[in-house]
């Protein structure tokens, strides 16, 4: 992995995020996942990052992608969606990457139903951003750029 020029950040999106803009817009906003991907691509470019943006409704696919990031990506931004609350397997996959991980949630999970207050995947996260809508992704990319820069400076 060449971190010297345009390190790649993997952005993983979990189940139902392909329905953004249609599914409960009062909670998740009116922006589509394509809108978020476009904004992330622009932000990544401005930060000198390459972006690998993916979405799956399949837990196993997200796990495989996380595992493949080990040694090939500089960091992971993940919105695990419902799998954050249920998937120890996804937690384990994130841990095995040994990469910085930032977890993003569009809604403030702490102001919602009690079962949403805890995420397993946050145990693998360097940081968690929630409740700021699509802006949370952009903030996560900024934070990731700083984490990567700090890691490079220490190396």
Secondary structure as UniProt FT lines:
FT   STRAND          8..13
FT   TURN            15..16
FT   HELIX           17..19
FT   TURN            20..22
FT   HELIX           25..28
FT   HELIX           33..47
FT   STRAND          50..55
FT   HELIX           59..69
FT   TURN            70..72
FT   STRAND          75..79
FT   HELIX           81..85
FT   HELIX           88..97
FT   STRAND          100..105
FT   HELIX           109..111
FT   HELIX           114..116
FT   HELIX           121..124
FT   STRAND          127..130
FT   TURN            133..134
FT   HELIX           135..154
//
